[in-house]
Amino acid sequence: MTTRPLLVRLAGSPGRPLPFTLDGVACTGVDGDTVLTAVLAQGDRLRHTEFSASPRAGFCLMGACQDCWMSLADGRRLRGCSTPLEAGMQLLTGRPA
């Protein structure tokens, strides 16, 4: 993502760094991040809605809505707000090809 991050860490890294990719770009999150936190620390959206292509960044942040669904490169889907970031995740802001 080339956009300005929506979330900015105010203190130094509170945990060990976790590498992941976002749309094929190498990124780093922190142990204890959710996928949503790690992605929004990189850019201003999790994905685009499949209905209108509007940017989405999460809504309820507790797993009750459908706003934070993301895809992994292998085709699996996950809720960004309630899924812990794992080292090596290959996240996509769109659906896999």
matplotlib code that plots the C-alpha trace (Angstrom):
import matplotlib.pyplot as plt

x = [0.0, 1.3, -1.2, -0.6, -1.2, -4.5, -3.0, 0.3, 2.2, 2.8, 5.4, 8.3, 7.5, 6.0, 6.8, 8.9, 8.5, 6.4, 7.0, 4.1, 3.2, 0.4, -0.5, 3.0, 4.8, 7.0, 5.7, 6.3, 3.8, 4.3, 3.6, 0.2, -1.2, -4.5, -4.4, -6.5, -4.0, -1.0, -2.6, -3.9, -0.4, 0.7, -2.1, -5.5, -7.7, -8.1, -9.8, -12.3, -15.9, -16.9, -20.2, -19.0, -15.2, -15.3, -12.4, -13.1, -11.2, -13.3, -16.5, -17.4, -13.9, -15.3, -16.1, -19.9, -20.0, -18.6, -16.5, -13.0, -13.0, -9.7, -8.2, -5.0, -3.0, -4.1, -7.8, -8.7, -10.7, -10.3, -11.7, -9.0, -10.3, -10.2, -7.4, -3.9, -1.2, 1.2, 4.7, 4.6, 1.0, 0.3, -2.6, -4.5, -6.7, -8.7, -9.7, -7.0, -6.8]
y = [0.0, 3.4, 5.3, 6.8, 4.4, 4.7, 3.5, 4.8, 3.2, 5.8, 3.8, 1.6, -1.9, -3.7, -7.2, -9.1, -8.3, -10.6, -10.5, -10.9, -9.8, -7.6, -7.9, -9.3, -6.4, -7.3, -5.8, -6.2, -6.3, -6.9, -10.0, -9.5, -7.6, -8.6, -8.8, -5.6, -3.7, -4.9, -4.0, -0.6, 0.2, -0.2, 1.7, 3.2, 0.2, -3.6, -4.2, -2.8, -3.9, -6.2, -4.3, -0.7, -0.9, 1.4, 1.2, -0.7, -0.5, -2.6, -1.5, -3.3, -4.5, -7.5, -10.1, -9.4, -7.7, -8.6, -5.5, -6.9, -10.1, -10.5, -13.2, -15.2, -16.0, -19.6, -18.6, -18.9, -16.0, -14.6, -11.8, -9.2, -7.9, -11.2, -13.1, -12.8, -12.0, -14.9, -14.7, -15.5, -14.7, -13.7, -11.3, -9.8, -6.7, -8.3, -11.9, -14.3, -14.7]
z = [0.0, -0.8, 1.3, 4.7, 7.6, 9.4, 12.7, 14.0, 16.9, 19.6, 21.5, 20.3, 19.3, 22.3, 21.1, 18.6, 15.0, 12.8, 9.0, 6.7, 3.1, 2.1, -1.6, -2.1, -0.4, 2.6, 5.9, 9.6, 12.4, 16.1, 18.2, 19.7, 16.7, 15.1, 11.3, 11.3, 13.4, 11.4, 8.0, 9.2, 10.5, 6.8, 5.0, 5.2, 4.4, 4.8, 1.5, -1.0, -0.7, -3.5, -4.1, -4.7, -4.5, -1.5, 0.9, 4.2, 7.4, 9.9, 11.6, 14.9, 15.7, 17.6, 15.0, 14.7, 11.3, 7.9, 7.3, 8.1, 6.0, 4.2, 2.0, 2.3, -0.8, -0.5, -0.8, 2.9, 4.4, 7.9, 10.1, 10.4, 13.7, 15.6, 13.9, 15.5, 13.1, 12.4, 10.9, 7.2, 6.5, 2.9, 3.1, 0.2, 0.1, -2.7, -3.6, -4.8, -8.6]

ax = plt.figure().add_subplot(projection="3d")
ax.plot(x, y, z, "-o")
ax.set_aspect("equal")
plt.show()
